[in-house]
């Protein structure tokens, strides 16, 4: 249709719209006030298209919605366009009881009703004529764009565009490498301003290379975009995608931008909430640091509890801030956001039961004063010094210099022996038992055991060591030597030295140790005479002082 014909059609449409705007016509149509108050719903419409051209807008009828009606008409128009045996000019207007039909041979393509004409504000006959002209043009164009000669010509244009694309990208890649090296050489100096170095030479070189890469990829993206847009528009099947290619990139950005603008008040609220929460946590942290350092005294509150209590308070503050912030998070009212939140909550509740029990146990141990870092403890089969006590696990170093990671939940479920807690104030008692026959006076045995304790360095002289007779056995009396120590480091070494001294003292006085069992009196006593104390390879010289890193 030429420009003159389109102008005449627009003028006629304006005249008919003016004529239709009469009191009678306005009485027949629903008023704007009625539509605003919901008394009359605006009719649903759908578009009939072919070869990218809008042919007609149709209304729905009773039991036949507008989208379904338009889809059926589009299907018939495509079947008509594919049937090259019927000429496009064969479409004629036929009056039927329901309106004016566009018919090609015996096939009825579409029926234009009075409601469809009222939608455009044109008489039905005129609308049918315009639709018939548009349909003839669209079918002619549709068939011409699918002709073999046309497709072959478009394929040739596509091949040429592809060659140009390759010829443009190949030298561009070489230019990018050359530019990166050239600019990197020129920028191999530090960026200074008034003798203040803001950017080192290596950082400046990397920055220039990054900018060159960014410019290169932006140029490549622009070239590929225009190539795809041109290539997609060459063929009728891909032309709609080519015409909307820019929208595919711009629409997500537009949606993100509009969403950000709409969410700006909520984002500002979240920012203020984050700042307030941060400063509140800083004030709470400063308070508990002062408590830990002893600058603030709280009755019935151990200073060692300060940081643990701060962590608990921090969790509650953050949880409260999250509850307050949740309604203001963009998208929090959507079903997808709620579904993901529920899913994460279920996964955390299922998979973190042991973790939560360890966390609770960690806090419980802190307030129970179970142990401190550096204390020597025993938990089940684990024996050693506490190296680190965290929220979920406790690290223990054994006397053999082994690190054992013990879950706090396991510590809470078992009995914990702390060797250091009372050793700092009252002392820890080391004890060992020997069995001596009834023929040896018990006073002599106790004196020898106390002498062995005096010879052992590391044992505390006060409180003084003491001996207990724990039992009167069938063949021997069991004596228990008890001695105090104030340091739990090196207990194994102290036990070893104490046992050596007990053997030496009993050998000096010719008293036989009958532990662990007694069967009969041997002919010679089971003692080592002094002349045999340093049999080869032993040498009669003092042993060097021993250092035990972990014992």
C-alpha positions as CSV (number, residue, x, y, z in Angstrom):
1,X,0.0,0.0,0.0
2,X,1.5,3.4,-1.0
3,X,1.8,6.4,1.3
4,X,-1.1,8.2,-0.4
5,X,-3.4,5.3,0.2
6,X,-2.3,5.0,3.8
7,X,-3.0,8.7,4.3
8,X,-6.5,8.5,2.8
9,X,-7.3,5.5,5.0
10,X,-6.2,7.4,8.1
11,X,-8.3,10.4,7.1
12,X,-11.4,8.2,6.6
13,X,-10.8,6.5,9.9
14,X,-10.7,9.9,11.6
15,X,-14.0,10.9,10.0
16,X,-15.7,7.7,11.0
17,X,-14.4,8.1,14.6
18,X,-15.8,11.6,14.7
19,X,-19.1,10.4,13.3
20,X,-19.2,7.6,15.8
21,X,-18.8,10.0,18.7
22,X,-22.5,10.9,18.8
23,X,-24.8,10.8,21.8
24,X,-26.4,7.6,20.4
25,X,-23.1,6.0,19.8
26,X,-21.9,7.0,23.3
27,X,-25.0,5.6,24.8
28,X,-24.4,2.2,23.1
29,X,-20.8,1.9,24.3
30,X,-20.1,1.5,28.0
31,X,-19.1,4.7,29.7
32,X,-15.6,5.4,31.1
33,X,-17.0,5.8,34.5
34,X,-18.6,2.3,34.3
35,X,-15.3,0.7,33.2
36,X,-13.4,2.5,36.0
37,X,-15.9,1.3,38.6
38,X,-15.7,-2.3,37.3
39,X,-19.3,-2.4,36.1
40,X,-18.2,-3.4,32.6
41,X,-15.0,-5.3,31.9
42,X,-13.0,-4.0,28.9
43,X,-13.2,-6.6,26.1
44,X,-10.2,-8.8,25.5
45,X,-8.5,-8.5,22.1
46,X,-5.8,-10.4,20.2
47,X,-3.7,-9.7,17.1
48,X,-3.8,-11.6,13.8
49,X,-0.4,-11.3,12.1
50,X,1.4,-12.7,9.0
51,X,5.0,-12.1,7.8
52,X,5.5,-9.7,10.6
53,X,2.6,-7.5,9.7
54,X,-0.5,-6.9,11.8
55,X,-3.6,-7.8,9.7
56,X,-6.4,-7.4,12.2
57,X,-7.4,-7.1,15.8
58,X,-10.2,-9.4,16.9
59,X,-12.4,-9.6,19.9
60,X,-13.4,-12.7,21.8
61,X,-17.0,-14.0,21.6
62,X,-19.0,-16.1,24.0
63,X,-17.1,-19.3,24.7
64,X,-14.3,-18.4,22.3
65,X,-11.7,-16.1,23.9
66,X,-9.8,-13.7,21.7
67,X,-6.4,-15.4,22.0
68,X,-7.9,-18.8,20.8
69,X,-9.7,-17.1,18.0
70,X,-6.6,-15.2,16.8
71,X,-4.6,-18.4,17.0
72,X,-7.1,-20.3,14.8
73,X,-7.1,-17.4,12.3
74,X,-3.3,-17.2,12.2
75,X,-3.2,-21.0,11.5
76,X,-5.6,-20.6,8.5
77,X,-3.6,-17.6,7.1
78,X,-0.4,-19.6,7.3
79,X,-2.0,-22.5,5.5
80,X,-3.3,-20.2,2.8
81,X,0.2,-18.5,2.4
82,X,1.8,-22.0,2.0
83,X,-0.7,-23.0,-0.7
84,X,1.0,-21.4,-3.7
85,X,-1.7,-22.9,-6.0
86,X,-4.1,-20.1,-4.8
87,X,-3.1,-16.6,-5.8
88,X,-3.1,-13.9,-3.1
89,X,-5.5,-11.7,-5.2
90,X,-8.1,-14.4,-5.1
91,X,-9.1,-13.3,-1.6
92,X,-12.6,-11.8,-1.8
93,X,-15.1,-10.3,0.7
94,X,-18.3,-12.4,1.3
95,X,-21.2,-11.2,3.4
96,X,-22.3,-13.9,5.9
97,X,-24.8,-13.7,8.7
98,X,-22.2,-13.0,11.4
99,X,-20.4,-10.3,9.4
100,X,-18.0,-9.9,6.5
101,X,-15.8,-12.9,5.7
102,X,-12.4,-13.0,3.9
103,X,-12.5,-16.0,1.7
104,X,-10.0,-17.6,-0.6
105,X,-11.7,-20.0,-3.0
106,X,-13.8,-22.2,-0.8
107,X,-11.7,-21.6,2.4
108,X,-13.0,-19.0,4.8
109,X,-10.0,-17.3,6.4
110,X,-11.6,-14.9,8.9
111,X,-15.0,-13.3,9.7
112,X,-15.0,-9.7,10.6
113,X,-17.8,-8.9,13.0
114,X,-19.4,-5.6,14.0
115,X,-17.6,-5.9,17.3
116,X,-14.2,-6.1,15.5
117,X,-15.1,-3.0,13.5
118,X,-16.2,-1.2,16.6
119,X,-12.8,-2.0,18.1
120,X,-11.1,0.0,15.3
121,X,-13.8,2.6,15.1
122,X,-14.5,1.9,11.4
123,X,-17.4,0.5,9.5
124,X,-17.3,-3.2,9.0
125,X,-17.1,-3.0,5.2
126,X,-14.2,-0.6,5.3
127,X,-12.3,-2.6,7.9
128,X,-12.8,-5.7,5.8
129,X,-11.4,-4.0,2.7
130,X,-8.3,-2.7,4.6
131,X,-7.8,-6.2,6.1
132,X,-8.1,-7.8,2.7
133,X,-5.4,-5.4,1.2
134,X,-3.1,-6.0,4.1
135,X,-3.6,-9.8,3.8
136,X,-2.8,-9.7,0.1
137,X,0.4,-7.8,0.7
138,X,1.5,-10.0,3.6
139,X,0.9,-13.3,1.7
140,X,2.8,-11.9,-1.3
141,X,5.7,-10.9,0.9
142,X,5.5,-14.2,2.8
143,X,5.8,-16.2,-0.4
144,X,8.5,-14.0,-2.0
145,X,10.7,-14.4,1.1
146,X,10.5,-18.1,1.0
147,X,11.3,-18.5,-2.7
148,X,14.5,-20.5,-3.5
149,X,16.1,-17.6,-5.4
150,X,15.5,-15.2,-2.5
151,X,16.9,-17.6,0.0
152,X,19.9,-18.3,-2.1
153,X,20.6,-14.6,-2.4
154,X,20.2,-14.1,1.3
155,X,22.6,-17.0,2.0
156,X,25.2,-15.3,-0.2
157,X,24.8,-12.1,1.8
158,X,25.2,-14.2,5.0
159,X,28.4,-15.8,3.7
160,X,29.8,-12.4,2.8
161,X,29.0,-11.0,6.2
162,X,30.6,-14.0,7.8
163,X,33.8,-13.4,5.8
164,X,33.8,-9.7,6.8
165,X,33.3,-10.8,10.5
166,X,36.4,-13.0,10.3
167,X,38.4,-10.4,8.5
168,X,37.5,-7.9,11.2
169,X,38.1,-10.1,14.3
170,X,41.5,-11.5,13.2
171,X,43.4,-8.2,12.8
172,X,41.6,-6.9,15.9
173,X,43.0,-9.7,18.0
174,X,46.5,-8.9,16.7
175,X,45.9,-5.2,17.4
176,X,44.9,-6.1,20.9
177,X,48.2,-7.9,21.7
178,X,50.2,-5.1,20.1
179,X,48.3,-2.4,22.0
180,X,48.6,-4.3,25.3
181,X,52.4,-4.6,25.0
182,X,52.9,-1.1,23.7
183,X,50.8,0.6,26.4
184,X,52.3,-1.7,29.1
185,X,55.8,-0.5,28.1
186,X,54.8,3.1,28.4
187,X,53.0,2.6,31.7
188,X,55.9,0.7,33.3
189,X,56.4,3.5,35.9
190,X,54.7,4.2,39.2
191,X,51.9,6.7,39.3
192,X,53.0,9.6,41.5
193,X,51.4,12.8,42.6
194,X,53.6,15.3,44.5
195,X,56.1,12.5,45.4
196,X,53.3,10.3,46.7
197,X,53.1,6.9,45.0
198,X,49.5,6.0,44.3
199,X,50.1,3.0,42.0
200,X,53.1,0.8,41.7
201,X,54.7,0.1,38.3
202,X,53.5,-3.5,38.1
203,X,50.0,-2.5,39.2
204,X,49.9,0.3,36.6
205,X,51.0,-2.1,33.9
206,X,48.3,-4.6,34.9
207,X,45.7,-1.8,35.0
208,X,46.5,-0.7,31.4
209,X,46.4,-4.3,30.2
210,X,43.0,-4.8,31.8
211,X,41.7,-1.6,30.1
212,X,43.0,-2.7,26.8
213,X,41.3,-6.1,27.2
214,X,38.0,-4.4,28.2
215,X,38.1,-2.2,25.2
216,X,38.8,-5.1,23.0
217,X,36.0,-7.3,24.3
218,X,33.5,-4.4,24.1
219,X,34.5,-3.8,20.4
220,X,34.2,-7.6,19.7
221,X,30.8,-7.6,21.4
222,X,29.6,-4.7,19.3
223,X,30.8,-6.3,16.0
224,X,29.3,-9.7,16.8
225,X,26.0,-8.0,17.9
226,X,25.6,-6.1,14.6
227,X,26.6,-9.3,12.7
228,X,23.9,-11.3,14.4
229,X,21.3,-8.6,13.9
230,X,22.1,-8.5,10.2
231,X,22.3,-12.3,9.8
232,X,19.0,-12.9,11.6
233,X,17.1,-10.3,9.6
234,X,18.1,-12.0,6.3
235,X,15.7,-14.9,6.7
236,X,12.0,-14.8,7.5
237,X,12.1,-17.5,10.1
238,X,14.7,-15.6,12.2
239,X,13.7,-12.0,11.4
240,X,11.6,-11.5,14.5
241,X,14.5,-12.6,16.7
242,X,16.8,-10.2,14.8
243,X,14.4,-7.3,15.3
244,X,14.2,-8.0,19.0
245,X,17.9,-8.8,19.5
246,X,18.6,-5.5,21.2
247,X,15.6,-5.9,23.4
248,X,16.9,-9.2,24.6
249,X,19.9,-7.4,26.1
250,X,18.2,-4.2,27.1
251,X,15.1,-5.6,28.7
252,X,16.9,-7.4,31.6
253,X,19.0,-4.3,32.2
254,X,15.8,-2.1,32.1
255,X,14.1,-4.6,34.5
256,X,17.0,-4.5,36.9
257,X,17.1,-0.7,36.8
258,X,13.4,-0.3,37.4
259,X,13.6,-2.9,40.1
260,X,16.5,-1.1,41.7
261,X,14.6,2.3,41.6
262,X,11.5,0.7,43.1
263,X,13.5,-1.0,45.8
264,X,15.5,2.2,46.6
265,X,13.5,3.0,49.8
266,X,13.9,-0.6,51.0
267,X,17.6,-0.6,50.2
268,X,18.1,2.7,52.1
269,X,16.4,1.2,55.1
270,X,18.6,-1.9,54.9
271,X,21.7,0.3,54.7
272,X,20.6,2.3,57.8
273,X,19.8,-0.9,59.6
274,X,23.2,-2.4,58.7
275,X,25.0,0.8,60.0
276,X,23.0,0.8,63.2
277,X,23.6,-2.9,63.8
278,X,27.4,-2.5,63.1
279,X,27.8,0.3,65.6
280,X,25.6,-1.4,68.2
281,X,27.8,-4.6,67.9
282,X,30.9,-2.4,68.3
283,X,29.6,-0.9,71.5
284,X,28.7,-4.3,72.9
285,X,32.1,-5.6,71.9
286,X,33.9,-2.7,73.6
287,X,31.9,-3.4,76.8
288,X,32.7,-7.1,77.0
289,X,36.4,-6.3,76.2
290,X,36.4,-4.0,79.2
291,X,34.8,-6.8,81.3
292,X,37.5,-9.3,80.1
293,X,40.3,-6.9,80.9
294,X,38.9,-6.2,84.4
295,X,38.1,-2.5,83.8
296,X,34.4,-3.3,84.4
297,X,33.4,-5.5,87.3
298,X,30.2,-7.6,87.3
299,X,29.1,-9.5,90.3
300,X,29.1,-13.3,90.0
301,X,30.4,-12.9,86.4
302,X,33.8,-14.5,85.5
303,X,35.9,-12.3,83.2
304,X,36.6,-15.4,81.2
305,X,33.0,-15.5,80.1
306,X,33.1,-12.1,78.5
307,X,33.9,-13.0,74.9
308,X,31.7,-16.1,74.9
309,X,28.8,-14.0,76.2
310,X,29.6,-11.4,73.5
311,X,29.3,-14.0,70.8
312,X,25.9,-15.1,72.2
313,X,24.7,-11.5,72.3
314,X,26.0,-10.9,68.8
315,X,24.0,-13.9,67.5
316,X,20.8,-12.6,69.0
317,X,21.4,-9.0,67.7
318,X,22.1,-10.3,64.2
319,X,19.0,-12.6,64.3
320,X,16.8,-9.7,65.4
321,X,18.3,-7.4,62.7
322,X,17.6,-10.2,60.1
323,X,14.0,-10.5,61.3
324,X,13.6,-6.7,61.0
325,X,15.3,-6.6,57.5
326,X,13.5,-9.6,56.0
327,X,10.3,-7.7,54.8
328,X,12.5,-5.0,53.2
329,X,14.7,-7.4,51.2
330,X,13.7,-7.0,47.5
331,X,11.7,-10.0,46.3
332,X,11.1,-11.3,49.8
333,X,7.3,-11.4,49.2
334,X,7.7,-13.6,46.1
335,X,6.8,-17.2,46.2
336,X,10.2,-18.2,44.9
337,X,12.0,-16.4,47.7
338,X,9.8,-18.0,50.3
339,X,10.3,-21.4,48.8
340,X,14.1,-21.1,48.8
341,X,14.0,-19.8,52.4
342,X,11.9,-22.8,53.5
343,X,14.2,-25.2,51.6
344,X,17.3,-23.8,53.2
345,X,15.7,-23.9,56.6
346,X,14.8,-27.6,56.1
347,X,18.3,-28.5,54.9
348,X,19.9,-26.6,57.8
349,X,17.7,-28.3,60.3
350,X,18.3,-31.7,58.9
351,X,22.0,-31.5,58.3
352,X,23.1,-29.4,61.3
353,X,21.8,-31.3,64.3
354,X,25.3,-32.4,65.3
355,X,26.7,-29.0,64.6
356,X,24.1,-27.3,66.8
357,X,24.6,-29.8,69.6
358,X,28.4,-29.1,69.5
359,X,27.8,-25.3,69.6
360,X,25.4,-25.6,72.6
361,X,28.0,-27.8,74.3
362,X,30.7,-25.3,73.6
363,X,28.7,-22.5,75.3
364,X,27.7,-24.8,78.1
365,X,31.4,-25.8,78.9
366,X,32.3,-22.1,79.1
367,X,29.8,-21.3,81.7
368,X,30.5,-24.6,83.6
369,X,34.2,-23.7,83.9
370,X,35.1,-27.1,82.7
371,X,38.7,-26.1,81.6
372,X,40.8,-23.4,80.2
373,X,43.4,-23.2,77.5
374,X,46.6,-24.9,78.8
375,X,44.8,-27.1,81.3
376,X,45.7,-30.8,81.4
377,X,42.6,-32.9,81.1
378,X,41.4,-36.4,80.4
379,X,38.2,-37.0,78.3
380,X,37.6,-40.7,77.8
381,X,40.8,-42.1,76.3
382,X,42.1,-38.6,75.3
383,X,44.7,-37.3,77.8
384,X,46.7,-34.1,77.3
385,X,46.8,-30.3,77.4
386,X,44.1,-28.1,76.0
387,X,45.6,-26.1,73.1
388,X,42.5,-24.4,71.7
389,X,38.8,-24.4,72.7
390,X,36.4,-23.2,70.0
391,X,32.7,-23.1,69.7
392,X,32.4,-26.6,68.2
393,X,35.6,-28.5,68.9
394,X,38.4,-28.6,71.5
395,X,42.0,-29.3,70.4
396,X,44.1,-31.4,72.9
397,X,47.8,-32.1,72.6
398,X,48.8,-35.4,74.1
399,X,52.2,-36.0,75.9
400,X,53.3,-37.8,72.7
401,X,52.9,-34.4,70.9
402,X,49.7,-35.6,69.1
403,X,46.8,-33.2,68.3
404,X,43.4,-34.7,69.0
405,X,40.2,-32.9,67.9
406,X,37.4,-33.6,70.3
407,X,33.8,-32.5,69.5
408,X,32.3,-30.4,72.3
409,X,29.2,-32.6,72.3
410,X,31.4,-35.6,73.2
411,X,33.1,-33.7,76.0
412,X,29.7,-32.7,77.3
413,X,28.5,-36.3,77.3
414,X,31.5,-37.7,79.1
415,X,33.3,-37.1,82.5
416,X,36.1,-34.6,82.2
417,X,39.1,-34.9,84.6
418,X,40.9,-31.6,85.0
419,X,44.4,-32.0,86.5
420,X,45.2,-28.3,86.4
421,X,42.2,-26.6,87.9
422,X,43.2,-27.2,91.6
423,X,46.9,-27.7,91.0
424,X,47.4,-24.0,90.7
425,X,46.0,-23.4,94.2
426,X,46.1,-26.5,96.3
427,X,48.3,-28.7,94.2
428,X,47.9,-32.0,92.4
429,X,48.7,-35.3,94.2
430,X,50.9,-37.8,92.4
431,X,50.6,-41.2,93.8
432,X,52.2,-44.6,93.3
433,X,51.9,-48.0,95.1
434,X,54.5,-50.6,96.1
435,X,54.1,-53.9,97.8
436,X,56.5,-54.8,100.7
437,X,56.6,-58.0,102.8
438,X,55.4,-58.1,106.4
439,X,59.0,-58.8,107.6
440,X,60.0,-55.2,106.8
441,X,59.0,-52.6,109.4
442,X,56.3,-50.3,108.1
443,X,58.1,-47.3,109.6
444,X,61.2,-48.1,107.6
445,X,59.1,-48.4,104.4
446,X,57.4,-45.1,104.9
447,X,60.7,-43.4,105.7
448,X,62.3,-44.8,102.5
449,X,59.3,-43.7,100.4
450,X,59.5,-40.2,101.8
451,X,63.2,-40.2,101.1
452,X,62.6,-41.1,97.5
453,X,60.0,-38.2,97.2
454,X,62.6,-35.8,98.7
455,X,65.2,-36.9,96.0
456,X,62.7,-36.2,93.1
457,X,63.0,-32.7,91.8
458,X,59.7,-31.1,90.8
459,X,57.7,-32.4,93.8
460,X,56.4,-29.7,96.2
461,X,58.0,-29.8,99.7
462,X,54.8,-28.2,101.0
463,X,52.4,-29.7,101.6
464,X,54.7,-32.5,102.7
465,X,54.5,-35.9,101.0
466,X,52.7,-38.6,102.9
467,X,52.3,-42.4,102.8
468,X,49.1,-44.4,103.1
469,X,48.8,-48.2,103.7
470,X,46.0,-49.0,101.2
471,X,45.6,-52.7,102.0
472,X,47.0,-55.7,103.9
473,X,47.5,-58.3,101.2
474,X,48.0,-62.0,101.6
475,X,51.8,-61.8,101.2
476,X,52.6,-58.0,101.3
477,X,51.5,-54.6,102.6
478,X,50.6,-52.1,99.8
479,X,52.0,-48.7,100.5
480,X,50.9,-45.6,98.6
481,X,53.2,-42.7,98.3
482,X,51.5,-39.3,97.8
483,X,53.3,-36.1,96.8
484,X,52.1,-32.7,95.7
485,X,52.9,-30.8,92.5
486,X,51.8,-27.3,91.4
487,X,52.6,-27.7,87.7
488,X,50.9,-30.3,85.6
489,X,53.5,-30.1,82.9
490,X,55.8,-33.1,82.8
491,X,53.8,-35.5,84.9
492,X,55.1,-38.5,83.1
493,X,58.7,-37.4,83.7
494,X,58.0,-36.8,87.4
495,X,56.5,-40.3,87.7
496,X,59.5,-41.8,86.0
497,X,62.0,-39.9,88.3
498,X,60.0,-40.9,91.3
499,X,60.0,-44.6,90.4
500,X,63.8,-44.5,89.8
501,X,64.4,-42.9,93.2
502,X,62.1,-45.5,94.9
503,X,64.2,-48.3,93.4
504,X,67.5,-46.7,94.4
505,X,66.4,-46.1,98.0
506,X,65.1,-49.6,98.4
507,X,68.2,-51.1,96.9
508,X,70.4,-49.0,99.2
509,X,68.7,-50.4,102.3
510,X,68.3,-54.0,100.9
511,X,64.5,-54.1,100.9
512,X,62.8,-56.2,98.3
513,X,59.9,-54.7,96.4
514,X,57.4,-57.5,96.0
515,X,55.0,-55.8,93.6
516,X,53.1,-57.0,91.6
517,X,52.9,-60.6,92.9
518,X,54.6,-62.8,95.5
519,X,54.9,-66.6,95.2
520,X,57.7,-67.7,97.6
521,X,60.7,-66.4,99.5
522,X,63.7,-66.5,97.1
523,X,67.1,-67.7,98.4
524,X,68.9,-64.4,97.6
525,X,66.8,-61.2,98.1
526,X,65.7,-59.5,94.9
527,X,67.7,-56.4,95.3
528,X,70.5,-54.8,93.3
529,X,73.7,-54.2,95.3
530,X,75.5,-50.8,95.0
531,X,78.4,-52.4,93.1
532,X,76.1,-53.5,90.4
533,X,74.3,-50.2,89.9
534,X,76.5,-49.1,87.0
535,X,77.1,-52.3,85.1
536,X,78.0,-51.9,81.4
537,X,77.0,-50.1,79.4
538,X,75.9,-47.7,82.2
539,X,78.4,-45.2,83.3
540,X,78.8,-43.7,86.8
541,X,78.2,-40.2,85.9
542,X,75.2,-37.9,86.6
543,X,72.5,-38.1,84.0
544,X,71.8,-34.9,82.0
545,X,68.7,-32.9,82.9
546,X,65.8,-34.1,80.9
547,X,63.3,-31.8,79.1
548,X,60.0,-33.2,78.0
549,X,58.2,-30.9,75.5
550,X,54.7,-32.3,76.1
551,X,54.8,-34.6,79.1
